[in-house]
Amino acid sequence: MIVGVPKEIKDNEARVGVTPAGVKALSEAGHTVLVETQAGSLSGFPDAEYQNAGAEMVGDAGYVWGKSDMVVKVKEPIESEYTYFREGLVLFTYLHLAPLPNLTNKLLEAKVAGVAYETVRDRFGNLPLLMPMSEVAGRMSVQVGASYLEKERGGLGILLGGVPGVPPAHVAILGGGVVGTNAARIALGFGAKTTLIDVNLNRLRELEDIFGGRLYTLASNSYNIAHVTREADLVIGGVLIPGATAPKLVTRAMVSHMKQGAVIVDVAIDQGGCVETAKPTSHSNPSYKVDGVVHYCVTNMPGAVPHTSTLALTNSTFPYLLRLANLGAREALRHDPGLAEGLNTWEGKLTYRGVAESQQRECTPAASVIA
Ligand SMILES: NC(=O)c1ccc[n+]([C@@H]2O[C@H](COP(=O)([O-])OP(=O)(O)OC[C@H]3O[C@@H](n4cnc5c(N)ncnc54)[C@H](O)[C@@H]3O)[C@@H](O)[C@H]2O)c1
C-alpha cells in the first residue's frame, strides 16, 4: 500500500500522523510511505529522520494525497484539503464529523472511507485513540495551573508543593476519569493537597486504591463543590458525560467566592466546559480573569507539547494503521469490530450512528457495508 502523511495545516496544529519509527515499521512491512516535507518538524522529527527511516519526502501536499491509497493525519481536513478527496481513498485521522456537515458531505460525495480515531473502541469498550490526549491534557493541567499560580502570571503567588514549614497549595479536581486521574498523579507528585470529586462512587473507590490516603475523594454535589472551590488554589475541570455538553458544576456564584488569584484550568472546555464562566481560549491567548480568578480554557491543550502528543497519539494509532495497511481497509475492519466502530463514511454511506443522529441523516451500519 502507499501510505501518505501530509503536513497538518490547521491553525496551531504541530502534530503529525506518523513518526519516523512508524515509517520504518511500514517500510519493513513492504509499504511505501510518502511524507510531505516538514510534516514532522514542529513535533521534533526533521525530514532527515523520515528519510533515514525509509520515507519518500515530497514537497507537494497534492502529490501526497493524490498518490496514496491511505492518508494518515491528526486533525480533520480543512476546506483547502477537500479538493484532494477521491473515491477509494482511505482517510485515518480525527474527524469529529458531528458538528461538521459540510466535511461529512464532501467525504460522502467523494466516496472516501473515513476511519475516525475518536470513535474506534477497544475490547473493553474504551476509546483508545482519545485516551492519550486526555492523559497529556490531564498531566499538563497541573503544570499549567502551577505556572499561573505564580504572581507574575496573575496568580496567588503560591508554590504548589509548599516548602518545609509552609503548607502546599490545594488542588481540586472535578472528574476522576482519564484527565482527572492524570491530573491527580501530577498534583500529588508536586506535593499539593489534592481533592478529587466524581459522581461515580466506584471510581472514587478505585482511585483511593490507586493513590491511597494521599488523595482526598468527595462525592459530586453542589454543596461539596461550593465548599471545595472556596478552599482551592487550583481547580481542574475534567468531567465528561459522553456525547453531551459538560454539566456546569462550578457556577458563577461559586467562582465569585473563590480566592483572588486562584486558578481554574477547565480541560472539559472542548465539551463546553464544566465552569459557568469558562469560554474557549487558544494557545496564543490562553487565559483571562473573572472576579479575580484566572481562567485557562484552551481547547487543544496537547498542541502545546507536540513532541509528547505526537508520540502518545501514534503509539496508540500505529497498531491500527499497520493492520489497515497490511490487510487493506475492508479486511482490517472486518477482522476488528472495535476498529469498524471507527468507520464513519464508506462508499458514499454514513456509517456512524452518533454522527447520523446529530445531523439527522440516514445511517447504514458499518457491518453491513464491509460484509
Ligand atoms: N482541552 C483539551 O485539550 C482536552 C484534551 C483532552 C480531553 N479533553 C476533555 O476532557 C474531558 C474529560 O475527558 P476524560 O477523558 O477524562 O473523560 P472520562 O470519561 O475518562 O472521565 C470523565 C469523568 O467525569 C465524571 N463525571 C461525570 N459527571 C460528573 C459530575 N456531575 N460530577 C463529577 N464527575 C462527573 C465521570 O464519572 C468520569 O469519571 C472531556 O470533555 C474531554 O474531551 C480536553
The ligand as a Gaussian input file, in Angstrom:
#p B3LYP/6-31G(d) Opt

LIG

0 1
 N       -8.931000      20.792000      26.395000
 C       -8.263000      19.794000      25.859000
 O       -7.261000      19.983000      25.175000
 C       -8.686000      18.380000      26.126000
 C       -7.821000      17.311000      25.865000
 C       -8.245000      16.013000      26.165000
 C       -9.521000      15.805000      26.722000
 N      -10.330000      16.874000      26.938000
 C      -11.668000      16.741000      27.548000
 O      -11.594000      16.491000      28.939000
 C      -12.842000      15.949000      29.363000
 C      -12.597000      14.740000      30.256000
 O      -12.060000      13.686000      29.466000
 P      -11.730000      12.248000      30.089000
 O      -11.026000      11.502000      29.017000
 O      -11.102000      12.398000      31.431000
 O      -13.202000      11.655000      30.284000
 P      -13.577000      10.365000      31.158000
 O      -14.850000       9.846000      30.599000
 O      -12.413000       9.453000      31.294000
 O      -13.849000      10.964000      32.625000
 C      -14.938000      11.803000      32.917000
 C      -15.266000      11.665000      34.381000
 O      -16.247000      12.661000      34.698000
 C      -17.062000      12.076000      35.712000
 N      -18.313000      12.839000      35.852000
 C      -19.396000      12.831000      35.039000
 N      -20.343000      13.640000      35.556000
 C      -19.840000      14.149000      36.704000
 C      -20.353000      15.034000      37.700000
 N      -21.576000      15.551000      37.631000
 N      -19.543000      15.339000      38.731000
 C      -18.306000      14.828000      38.846000
 N      -17.780000      13.981000      37.948000
 C      -18.549000      13.647000      36.897000
 C      -17.274000      10.651000      35.228000
 O      -17.752000       9.816000      36.253000
 C      -15.869000      10.298000      34.757000
 O      -15.113000       9.691000      35.794000
 C      -13.593000      15.618000      28.066000
 O      -14.517000      16.650000      27.807000
 C      -12.507000      15.605000      27.026000
 O      -13.000000      15.861000      25.719000
 C       -9.937000      18.145000      26.648000

